[in-house]
Amino acid sequence: MYDDRSMPLAANTRLGPYEIVSPLGAGGMGEVFRARDTRLDRTVAIKICTGRFTERFEREAKAISSLNHPHICALYDIGREGTVEFLVMEYLEGESLEARLRKGPLPIEEALQIAIQVASALDAAHRRGMVHRDLKPGNVMLTKGVWRRGGASSAISSLQWIDRSGKKLGVVGEPAEYSVPALSPDDSKLAVCIRDPQIRTRDIWIFDMVRGTRTRLTFDPAEDVNPVWSPDGTRIAFTSDRAGQRNIYWKAADGSGSEELLLGGKDGQENVEDWSKDGKYLMYNLTLAGVTHLYVLPLADRKPVPFLNSQFRAEEGQFSPNSRWVAYSSTESARAEVYVQAIAR
């Protein structure tokens, strides 16, 4: 157990389930160490407060947990060991922008790409009323093929049909930065998120497999993600941060009309995950103070009902074909596993 701010952390020191491996750096807010999560057997970065900054440290943790952006480092956990507070964050392999600049000037194309992505991350933070007060080359990490401040790398990809044996059957559309594809109930259309290469946010597009056409469903400059089809294929529910945090909206799948806010809570980040086959409920996850819970939203009255609230991360909820059960992922066993639970009626 570590309980002395005045003593440096040595290798193999334990902070709860985290084992220190080596120092990574230090700044005005605290020291950062490479560590191993002994429960999940993964490498993490631990930031330790070196002074009496408990209140500010807590504010930073809450701020980071409310952000979900591909170029912002993910927060995994917060903890306290004795009098020592610490953040557990995603470990980024690569080098800082500061270290890269010491090797010489950047090519103009690379410099522009980094600047665009920095601006995209800052815009996401500013939309939530947050200001980064220590932005500098030393705090920008360049990872393999993409930089991150401090999330998932982005890259050009293609949409491919494959059979159950893994054989490629065909390609849908042109290469782009695709994510979260969702087939319509009759398999004739595909809803998918495409990242704009300039402003670095995503919108939802619809591919018509029969006609071979592509149309844009959402147009807001914010992040519009996680498309979920209604059972009859006429509507799409999705997650958007256009109001400054993640809420749930829906829109006609043919693009007619405007988006309608389905759920707009102000206490956390809401992400839609599934639509029950009887058409009556939406499953969504809600992230509060770094912990993700599962909720059911009855579409008749739109009054959220807790499905699973615990100290463990629970997400990826999927309704069974008869809408009576939910399969979901949870870290209850200290690693992500699939559980099944009945829906209370």
Secondary structure, DSSP 4 states (H G I P E B T S, - for coil): ----TTSPPPTT-EETTEEEEEEEEE-SSEEEEEEEETTTTEEEEEEEE-SS-HHHHHHHHHHHHT---TTBPPEEEEEEETTEEEEEEE---SEEHHHHHHT-PPPHHHHHHHHHHHHHHHHHHHTTT---TT-SGGGEEEETTEEEE-------EEEEEE-TT--EEEEEEEEE-EEEEEE-TTSSEEEEEEE-TTT--EEEEEEETTTTEEEE----SS-EEEEEE-TTSSEEEEEE-TTSS-EEEEEETTS-S--EEEE--SSSEEEEEEE-TTSSEEEEEEEETTEEEEEEEETTT---EEEE-SSS-EEEEEE-TTSSEEEEEE-TTSS-EEEEEEPP-
